[in-house]
Amino acid sequence: MTLPTSLDSLLKLAARTGERIAPLAAATDAGRDDGHEAYRVLRESGLLALLVPREAGGAGLGFGDYWRVLAELGSHHGAAALGLNMHHVVIGALADAAGTRLPPAAETFRAWMLDEVVRGRKLFASATSEAGRGAKLRGMRTRYRLSDDGTHYILSGTKHFVSLAGAADYYVVAAAADNGDENTGEVSHFVVAADDPGVSFGTAHHMSALYGTSTAPMTLDEVPVPRSRLYLGVEGMSLFKVVREPHWMIAGYTGAYLGIAEALFRHTVDHVTASPARADSPVVQQELGRMSARLRAARALVHEAGDLVTAERGSLEANAMVHAAKYVVGEVGPRLAQDALRLCGSAAVSRSHPLERLIREAQFAHVMPAKPQECLEYLGKAAVGVNLYDARAFAW
Ligand SMILES: Cc1cc2nc3c(=O)[nH]c(=O)nc-3n(C[C@H](O)[C@H](O)[C@H](O)COP(=O)(O)OP(=O)(O)OC[C@H]3O[C@@H](n4cnc5c(N)ncnc54)[C@H](O)[C@@H]3O)c2cc1C
């Protein structure tokens, strides 16, 4: 199936796909299934190739429009939208380089990975976080070395939180060189296949929500990875890349959490509207008005930040805006959740109503990077003129 390229058609496709996966969300949330069916539907929809350049067979979306599509999906099934974003976290950096001539090894790598997505319908995951260290690149404990015959890298370590565990075909794993010091910033990314020898997954984390992200620990025990699967064919560039262009790593999720906030508002309105006595009450109308104002402010900021990344990717202003958008969405979701609780009462705490799940899901925005304090620190540093292109300026 060829993906449409106009934003309008892609939003309609996302809405249709969202309607197909929405009925799956409750059972997965309750732990009655592993949530993989939603990813099968997403594969089938073609939405894995949203960011792949048009000349390579994808939709060629910029970051701003990608966030819009993700928000549409997130309003139907937040966990699946977050899982889909993990795929795009690792595709995004490649897509950003579209149209740029790269060294031969990087060209070959890019062509292979994009083809795997478009023709192979392969799902990619991002394995960065480690226990006690969050998603910080510096001081990574997962290590790599070159094999004695120089044909492979050998990876060993444990990743704490890996979304799409068992659902994805490939895992893009961050690792530091074996000979680097404890706090090394020389981090590289490697594409590890699900069936590479030495790869195993633990059981999915028991969390208060987002079971549908299928998030589990991943162990790499002397995993041999062919040299051709070194991300973009170059070692030690990951920290440099995230310092210059942090939007994928720290704010990809923002669109999905905006979608969860949209759903909170929509379900609250539906609940209130079902009762004319409540819907006609000026007090209830004011409460809905406050929710609407908060949601519109977050949506406007997310759109402006995303469009700025599309227009001037990696500028200090674009980087500051994505931190601001991530922070504000993380604040607004839980506020709307409280408003929904106040307005809908028992409906908002009943497992039979989607609001109950959405209220739990909205809290997770602040757990995923960048954390709220990190967003604020970045914005404060930008305000006082700290050079944020210097990797030492900020604890990545
Ligand atoms: C549903 C879900 C899916 C996920 N999927 C993925 C995935 O696919 N891939 C992936 O790589 N990761 C994933 N993660 C991990 C996520 O990105 C976070 O990094 C992870 O949750 C670890 O963060 P933490 O809550 O343990 O926070 P920590 O990093 O421990 O932070 C907790 C608090 O401590 C503060 N803190 C941390 N260090 C210090 C310090 N030195 N001094 C002072 N304060 C400090 C932080 O600012 C924060 O307020 C996922 C997480 C969840 C919940």
The ligand as an SDF file (V2000), in Angstrom:
LIG
                    3D

 53 58  0  0  0  0  0  0  0  0999 V2000
    6.0900    3.1970   29.6870 C   0  0  0  0  0  0  0  0  0  0  0  0
    7.5450    3.4750   29.5440 C   0  0  0  0  0  0  0  0  0  0  0  0
    8.1550    3.1470   28.3480 C   0  0  0  0  0  0  0  0  0  0  0  0
    9.5310    3.3780   28.1850 C   0  0  0  0  0  0  0  0  0  0  0  0
   10.1270    3.0070   27.0220 N   0  0  0  0  0  0  0  0  0  0  0  0
   11.4520    3.2010   26.8520 C   0  0  0  0  0  0  0  0  0  0  0  0
   12.1140    2.7690   25.6600 C   0  0  0  0  0  0  0  0  0  0  0  0
   11.4920    2.2460   24.7330 O   0  0  0  0  0  0  0  0  0  0  0  0
   13.4410    2.9610   25.5500 N   0  0  0  0  0  0  0  0  0  0  0  0
   14.1660    3.5530   26.5340 C   0  0  0  0  0  0  0  0  0  0  0  0
   15.3630    3.6980   26.3610 O   0  0  0  0  0  0  0  0  0  0  0  0
   13.5740    3.9560   27.6860 N   0  0  0  0  0  0  0  0  0  0  0  0
   12.2450    3.8060   27.8670 C   0  0  0  0  0  0  0  0  0  0  0  0
   11.6330    4.2030   29.0240 N   0  0  0  0  0  0  0  0  0  0  0  0
   12.4540    4.7860   30.0940 C   0  0  0  0  0  0  0  0  0  0  0  0
   12.2810    6.2710   30.2720 C   0  0  0  0  0  0  0  0  0  0  0  0
   12.7930    6.8920   29.1700 O   0  0  0  0  0  0  0  0  0  0  0  0
   13.0160    6.7810   31.5360 C   0  0  0  0  0  0  0  0  0  0  0  0
   14.3250    6.9990   31.2560 O   0  0  0  0  0  0  0  0  0  0  0  0
   12.9750    5.7710   32.6140 C   0  0  0  0  0  0  0  0  0  0  0  0
   11.6590    5.7860   33.0340 O   0  0  0  0  0  0  0  0  0  0  0  0
   13.9730    5.9970   33.7160 C   0  0  0  0  0  0  0  0  0  0  0  0
   13.6600    7.0550   34.3930 O   0  0  0  0  0  0  0  0  0  0  0  0
   13.3580    7.0490   35.9610 P   0  0  0  0  0  0  0  0  0  0  0  0
   11.9410    7.3430   36.1620 O   0  0  0  0  0  0  0  0  0  0  0  0
   13.9300    5.8610   36.5910 O   0  0  0  0  0  0  0  0  0  0  0  0
   14.0000    8.3610   36.3180 O   0  0  0  0  0  0  0  0  0  0  0  0
   15.3640    8.8180   36.8600 P   0  0  0  0  0  0  0  0  0  0  0  0
   16.2400    9.1320   35.7020 O   0  0  0  0  0  0  0  0  0  0  0  0
   15.8720    7.9690   37.9530 O   0  0  0  0  0  0  0  0  0  0  0  0
   14.8150   10.1600   37.4400 O   0  0  0  0  0  0  0  0  0  0  0  0
   13.9010   10.2350   38.5370 C   0  0  0  0  0  0  0  0  0  0  0  0
   14.0270   11.5880   39.1580 C   0  0  0  0  0  0  0  0  0  0  0  0
   15.3500   11.7210   39.7030 O   0  0  0  0  0  0  0  0  0  0  0  0
   15.9610   12.8600   39.1840 C   0  0  0  0  0  0  0  0  0  0  0  0
   17.4090   12.5650   39.0590 N   0  0  0  0  0  0  0  0  0  0  0  0
   17.9840   11.6170   38.3020 C   0  0  0  0  0  0  0  0  0  0  0  0
   19.3240   11.6420   38.4570 N   0  0  0  0  0  0  0  0  0  0  0  0
   19.5800   12.6330   39.3390 C   0  0  0  0  0  0  0  0  0  0  0  0
   20.7780   13.1610   39.9090 C   0  0  0  0  0  0  0  0  0  0  0  0
   21.9680   12.6610   39.5960 N   0  0  0  0  0  0  0  0  0  0  0  0
   20.6640   14.1920   40.7680 N   0  0  0  0  0  0  0  0  0  0  0  0
   19.4570   14.6950   41.0970 C   0  0  0  0  0  0  0  0  0  0  0  0
   18.3050   14.2290   40.5960 N   0  0  0  0  0  0  0  0  0  0  0  0
   18.3510   13.2200   39.7170 C   0  0  0  0  0  0  0  0  0  0  0  0
   15.2890   13.0990   37.8350 C   0  0  0  0  0  0  0  0  0  0  0  0
   15.4020   14.4430   37.4180 O   0  0  0  0  0  0  0  0  0  0  0  0
   13.8640   12.7110   38.1400 C   0  0  0  0  0  0  0  0  0  0  0  0
   13.1810   13.7580   38.7610 O   0  0  0  0  0  0  0  0  0  0  0  0
   10.2790    3.9860   29.2210 C   0  0  0  0  0  0  0  0  0  0  0  0
    9.6330    4.3270   30.4260 C   0  0  0  0  0  0  0  0  0  0  0  0
    8.2970    4.0690   30.5850 C   0  0  0  0  0  0  0  0  0  0  0  0
    7.6500    4.4430   31.8650 C   0  0  0  0  0  0  0  0  0  0  0  0
  1  2  1  0
  2  3  1  0
  2 52  2  0
  3  4  2  0
  4  5  1  0
  4 50  1  0
  5  6  2  0
  6  7  1  0
  6 13  1  0
  7  8  2  0
  7  9  1  0
  9 10  1  0
 10 11  2  0
 10 12  1  0
 12 13  2  0
 13 14  1  0
 14 15  1  0
 14 50  1  0
 15 16  1  0
 16 17  1  0
 16 18  1  0
 18 19  1  0
 18 20  1  0
 20 21  1  0
 20 22  1  0
 22 23  1  0
 23 24  1  0
 24 25  2  0
 24 26  1  0
 24 27  1  0
 27 28  1  0
 28 29  2  0
 28 30  1  0
 28 31  1  0
 31 32  1  0
 32 33  1  0
 33 34  1  0
 33 48  1  0
 34 35  1  0
 35 36  1  0
 35 46  1  0
 36 37  1  0
 36 45  1  0
 37 38  2  0
 38 39  1  0
 39 40  1  0
 39 45  2  0
 40 41  1  0
 40 42  2  0
 42 43  1  0
 43 44  2  0
 44 45  1  0
 46 47  1  0
 46 48  1  0
 48 49  1  0
 50 51  2  0
 51 52  1  0
 52 53  1  0
M  END
$$$$
